[in-house]
Amino acid sequence: MRSQSSTALRNVLESHKVSDMVDAKSKEAVIEIDSEMSAIEAADILWGKNILGAPVWDEKAQKYLGFFDIRDILSAVIAASKIDSDDPFNAKMVDALGNRPEHAVAVSYLAARNPFISCAPDATLSELCHKLAARKTMTCHRIPIIDKSSSKKCQSIVTQSALVKYLSDKCSSEDLQQSLDEAGFPYKKNVISVPDTLEAHKAFDLLDSKRLSGLAVVDEETGVLVGNTSARDMKYAYLDEGRTDMNTDILSYLARVRMSTCKKARYPTCHVHDDSSVGHVINMIAKTGYHRIFVVDKDIKPLGVISVTDVLQFVIQQ
């Protein structure tokens, strides 16, 4: 039986089309990556445009190969760092993304791991949501919008986060007042976390091996949530050309690299309590732009986690 919250969210999906959401976005051209680029050239595009992923276009084959995203940058660095086990990150980081050919990982190879599943502009948001939330395509965090009758090039790209934000904007808060437990939201799950004393390079290695978007950072002694990290946090270590010590503990590393951006995180741990409403969770994800929010008990110890994928699956599976 559907909960009140999931019914309200599903009604939004079924009453709007993809074109409604796309029209609400700016008309900027879709950022694309050439399949012949090196990983560092592709990374510079993502960082320069402040985006997490872009489609990879093969000019010779006249088709898209997949997506290159922020996690692929991490994979390129990890792969190169393992060439020299004596220095896991610092000496190899700048070379890892393409400055030395023998260390480079092909963009075309990395992109092939991220499926290119398109959607038409006249499809309903419900159809779009099913594609973004399908368990067999868990790496499908974004969908290119293509009108195949007129072109085979992307007109726009809709991400999981953008769809959750659209739901937050369009759904009445009164309809989302149920608590997570009342709505039957399956947030209780094993939280993959690392202790705050773990070396930064080991935390990033875990992110890559598990193909995760983010990790919880907990106090080694108490288990209290003290922070979170994601693949995007490696950007700053690369930008300072390896001077950032990746062998320091992850919490100290995060304090340094985030300070270098001259921005103080408003939601450093991004958590909600287990009695929070569905609306509060969705609004928090929409407001922060985080891809996951941790659910904690009264002592701020993780009980579970809610990702953008979980929100979309909650809507379509109930």
C-alpha positions as CSV (number, residue, x, y, z in Angstrom):
1,M,0.0,0.0,0.0
2,R,1.3,3.4,-1.0
3,S,2.0,6.0,1.7
4,Q,0.6,9.5,1.5
5,S,4.1,10.8,0.8
6,S,4.9,8.5,-2.0
7,T,1.5,9.1,-3.6
8,A,2.0,12.8,-3.5
9,L,5.5,12.5,-5.1
10,R,4.3,10.0,-7.7
11,N,1.4,12.4,-8.7
12,V,4.0,15.0,-9.6
13,L,5.9,12.5,-11.7
14,E,2.8,11.4,-13.6
15,S,1.4,14.9,-14.2
16,H,4.6,16.4,-15.7
17,K,6.7,15.7,-18.7
18,V,10.4,15.8,-19.2
19,S,10.0,18.9,-21.3
20,D,8.4,20.7,-18.4
21,M,11.6,20.1,-16.4
22,V,14.0,20.8,-19.2
23,D,12.2,24.1,-20.1
24,A,12.7,25.2,-16.6
25,K,16.4,24.9,-16.9
26,S,18.7,27.4,-18.7
27,K,19.2,26.9,-22.4
28,E,23.0,26.5,-22.2
29,A,24.5,24.1,-24.6
30,V,25.2,20.6,-23.2
31,I,28.9,20.2,-22.2
32,E,30.5,17.3,-24.0
33,I,33.8,15.5,-23.7
34,D,35.7,14.3,-26.8
35,S,36.6,10.6,-26.6
36,E,40.2,11.5,-27.7
37,M,40.8,13.7,-24.7
38,S,43.1,12.7,-21.9
39,A,41.6,12.2,-18.4
40,I,43.1,15.5,-17.2
41,E,41.5,17.4,-20.1
42,A,38.2,15.9,-19.3
43,A,38.7,16.6,-15.6
44,D,39.5,20.2,-16.3
45,I,36.2,20.5,-18.1
46,L,34.2,19.1,-15.2
47,W,36.0,21.3,-12.7
48,G,35.9,24.4,-14.8
49,K,32.2,24.1,-15.4
50,N,31.5,22.9,-11.8
51,I,29.6,19.8,-13.0
52,L,29.9,16.2,-11.9
53,G,29.6,14.5,-15.3
54,A,29.4,14.9,-19.0
55,P,28.7,12.7,-22.0
56,V,31.6,11.4,-24.1
57,W,31.2,11.9,-27.9
58,D,33.1,9.8,-30.4
59,E,33.3,12.0,-33.5
60,K,34.4,9.1,-35.8
61,A,31.7,6.8,-34.8
62,Q,29.2,9.7,-34.5
63,K,27.8,8.4,-31.2
64,Y,28.0,8.7,-27.4
65,L,30.2,6.2,-25.6
66,G,28.9,6.9,-22.1
67,F,29.5,9.4,-19.4
68,F,32.7,10.6,-17.8
69,D,32.1,11.7,-14.2
70,I,33.9,12.7,-11.0
71,R,34.3,9.2,-9.9
72,D,36.2,8.4,-13.1
73,I,38.7,11.0,-12.1
74,L,39.2,9.2,-8.8
75,S,39.6,5.9,-10.7
76,A,42.3,7.3,-12.9
77,V,44.2,8.6,-10.0
78,I,43.9,5.3,-8.1
79,A,45.0,3.2,-11.1
80,A,48.1,5.3,-11.6
81,S,49.0,5.5,-7.9
82,K,49.2,1.7,-7.8
83,I,52.0,1.7,-10.3
84,D,54.4,2.8,-7.6
85,S,53.4,1.2,-4.3
86,D,56.1,3.1,-2.4
87,D,54.3,6.4,-2.9
88,P,50.6,5.7,-3.1
89,F,49.4,9.2,-4.1
90,N,51.5,12.3,-3.9
91,A,54.3,11.6,-6.4
92,K,51.9,10.1,-9.0
93,M,48.9,12.3,-8.7
94,V,49.7,14.9,-11.4
95,D,50.8,12.1,-13.8
96,A,47.7,10.0,-13.1
97,L,45.3,12.0,-15.2
98,G,47.3,12.0,-18.4
99,N,50.5,14.0,-18.0
100,R,52.5,10.8,-18.6
101,P,51.0,8.5,-21.2
102,E,52.1,5.3,-19.5
103,H,50.0,6.3,-16.5
104,A,46.9,7.6,-18.4
105,V,43.6,5.8,-18.4
106,A,41.6,6.3,-21.5
107,V,38.5,8.5,-21.2
108,S,36.6,6.1,-23.6
109,Y,37.3,3.2,-21.3
110,L,36.1,5.1,-18.2
111,A,33.0,6.4,-19.9
112,A,32.0,2.9,-21.0
113,R,31.4,2.0,-17.4
114,N,28.6,4.6,-17.1
115,P,25.6,3.7,-19.3
116,F,24.2,6.2,-21.8
117,I,20.5,5.7,-21.5
118,S,18.5,8.5,-23.1
119,C,14.9,9.7,-22.7
120,A,12.6,11.7,-25.0
121,P,11.4,15.2,-24.1
122,D,7.7,14.1,-24.4
123,A,8.1,11.3,-21.9
124,T,6.6,11.6,-18.4
125,L,8.8,12.3,-15.4
126,S,7.6,8.9,-14.2
127,E,9.2,7.2,-17.2
128,L,12.4,9.3,-16.6
129,C,12.4,8.3,-12.9
130,H,12.2,4.6,-13.7
131,K,15.3,4.9,-15.8
132,L,17.2,6.9,-13.2
133,A,16.2,4.6,-10.4
134,A,16.4,1.1,-12.0
135,R,18.6,-1.2,-9.9
136,K,20.2,-2.8,-12.9
137,T,21.6,0.7,-13.8
138,M,22.7,1.9,-10.4
139,T,25.5,3.9,-12.0
140,C,23.0,5.8,-14.1
141,H,23.0,9.1,-12.2
142,R,22.0,11.3,-15.2
143,I,19.9,10.9,-18.3
144,P,20.5,12.7,-21.7
145,I,17.4,14.1,-23.3
146,I,17.3,13.5,-27.0
147,D,14.6,14.1,-29.6
148,K,15.6,11.2,-31.9
149,S,13.2,12.4,-34.6
150,S,15.3,15.5,-35.2
151,S,18.8,14.8,-33.8
152,K,21.0,12.3,-32.1
153,K,22.8,14.9,-30.0
154,C,21.9,15.8,-26.4
155,Q,19.5,18.7,-25.9
156,S,19.8,18.6,-22.1
157,I,20.8,16.3,-19.3
158,V,18.6,15.6,-16.2
159,T,20.4,14.3,-13.1
160,Q,19.0,12.4,-10.2
161,S,19.6,15.4,-8.0
162,A,17.8,17.7,-10.4
163,L,14.7,15.4,-10.4
164,V,14.7,15.3,-6.6
165,K,14.9,19.1,-6.5
166,Y,12.0,19.4,-9.0
167,L,9.9,17.1,-6.7
168,S,10.9,19.3,-3.7
169,D,9.7,22.4,-5.6
170,K,6.5,21.0,-7.0
171,C,5.2,18.9,-4.1
172,S,3.3,20.5,-1.2
173,S,5.1,20.2,2.1
174,E,1.8,19.4,3.7
175,D,1.7,16.1,1.7
176,L,5.2,15.1,3.0
177,Q,4.7,15.4,6.7
178,Q,4.9,11.7,7.4
179,S,8.0,10.6,9.3
180,L,10.4,8.2,7.5
181,D,9.0,5.2,9.5
182,E,5.4,6.2,9.0
183,A,6.0,6.4,5.2
184,G,7.8,3.1,5.1
185,F,11.0,4.7,3.8
186,P,13.7,2.0,3.9
187,Y,16.6,4.1,5.3
188,K,17.9,1.6,7.8
189,K,20.9,0.0,6.1
190,N,24.6,-0.6,6.7
191,V,26.4,2.7,6.5
192,I,29.8,2.4,4.9
193,S,32.0,4.6,7.0
194,V,35.7,5.3,7.7
195,P,37.2,6.3,11.1
196,D,38.4,9.9,11.3
197,T,42.0,8.6,11.8
198,L,42.2,6.7,8.5
199,E,44.6,8.0,5.9
200,A,43.0,10.1,3.2
201,H,44.3,7.9,0.3
202,K,42.8,4.8,1.9
203,A,39.4,6.5,2.2
204,F,39.6,7.4,-1.5
205,D,40.7,3.9,-2.4
206,L,37.6,2.5,-0.7
207,L,35.4,5.0,-2.5
208,D,36.8,3.8,-5.8
209,S,36.7,0.1,-5.1
210,K,33.0,0.3,-3.9
211,R,32.0,2.7,-6.7
212,L,30.5,5.0,-4.1
213,S,29.5,8.6,-4.3
214,G,30.3,9.3,-0.7
215,L,31.4,7.9,2.7
216,A,30.5,8.8,6.3
217,V,33.4,9.8,8.5
218,V,33.0,8.8,12.1
219,D,34.9,9.4,15.3
220,E,37.1,6.3,15.8
221,E,36.3,6.0,19.5
222,T,32.7,7.0,19.8
223,G,31.2,6.2,16.3
224,V,29.7,9.7,16.2
225,L,29.3,11.1,12.7
226,V,31.8,13.9,12.3
227,G,31.9,14.5,8.5
228,N,31.5,13.0,5.0
229,T,33.7,12.8,1.9
230,S,33.2,12.1,-1.8
231,A,35.2,11.8,-4.9
232,R,35.0,15.6,-5.5
233,D,37.2,16.2,-2.5
234,M,40.2,14.8,-4.4
235,K,40.0,17.8,-6.8
236,Y,41.9,20.1,-4.5
237,A,44.7,17.7,-3.9
238,Y,45.3,17.6,-7.6
239,L,45.0,21.3,-8.1
240,D,47.8,22.0,-5.6
241,E,50.0,19.6,-7.7
242,G,50.4,16.9,-5.1
243,R,51.5,19.1,-2.2
244,T,48.5,18.1,-0.1
245,D,49.5,15.2,2.0
246,M,47.3,12.2,1.2
247,N,48.8,10.2,4.0
248,T,47.3,12.5,6.6
249,D,44.1,11.4,8.3
250,I,40.9,12.0,6.3
251,L,39.4,14.6,8.7
252,S,42.6,16.8,8.6
253,Y,42.7,16.4,4.9
254,L,39.1,17.5,4.5
255,A,39.7,20.5,6.8
256,R,42.6,21.6,4.6
257,V,41.1,21.2,1.2
258,R,37.8,22.7,2.1
259,M,39.5,25.6,3.7
260,S,41.3,26.2,0.4
261,T,38.0,26.8,-1.4
262,C,37.3,29.7,1.0
263,K,33.9,28.2,1.6
264,K,32.7,27.0,5.0
265,A,30.3,24.0,4.6
266,R,26.9,24.9,6.1
267,Y,26.0,21.3,6.5
268,P,29.4,19.6,7.2
269,T,27.9,16.2,8.1
270,C,24.5,16.6,6.4
271,H,22.4,14.4,8.6
272,V,18.8,14.1,9.8
273,H,17.3,12.3,12.7
274,D,15.3,9.2,12.5
275,D,12.0,11.0,13.4
276,S,12.4,13.5,10.5
277,S,9.7,13.8,7.9
278,V,10.0,12.8,4.3
279,G,9.6,16.4,3.3
280,H,12.5,17.5,5.5
281,V,14.8,14.9,4.0
282,I,13.9,15.7,0.4
283,N,14.2,19.4,1.0
284,M,17.6,18.9,2.7
285,I,18.9,16.9,-0.3
286,A,17.5,19.6,-2.7
287,K,19.0,22.5,-0.6
288,T,22.5,21.1,0.0
289,G,23.1,19.3,-3.3
290,Y,24.5,16.3,-1.4
291,H,23.9,12.9,-3.0
292,R,23.3,11.3,0.3
293,I,22.1,12.2,3.8
294,F,22.9,10.2,6.9
295,V,20.1,9.3,9.3
296,V,21.4,9.4,12.9
297,D,20.1,8.7,16.4
298,K,20.0,11.1,19.4
299,D,23.8,10.6,19.9
300,I,24.5,11.5,16.2
301,K,25.5,7.9,15.4
302,P,24.6,6.7,11.9
303,L,21.5,4.4,11.7
304,G,21.2,4.5,8.0
305,V,21.6,6.6,4.8
306,I,19.4,8.0,2.1
307,S,20.7,8.7,-1.3
308,V,19.1,10.4,-4.2
309,T,18.6,7.0,-5.8
310,D,16.8,5.9,-2.6
311,V,14.4,8.8,-2.9
312,L,13.5,8.0,-6.5
313,Q,13.1,4.3,-5.8
314,F,10.8,5.1,-2.8
315,V,8.5,7.0,-5.2
316,I,8.2,4.4,-7.9
317,Q,8.4,1.2,-5.8
318,Q,5.7,1.8,-3.2
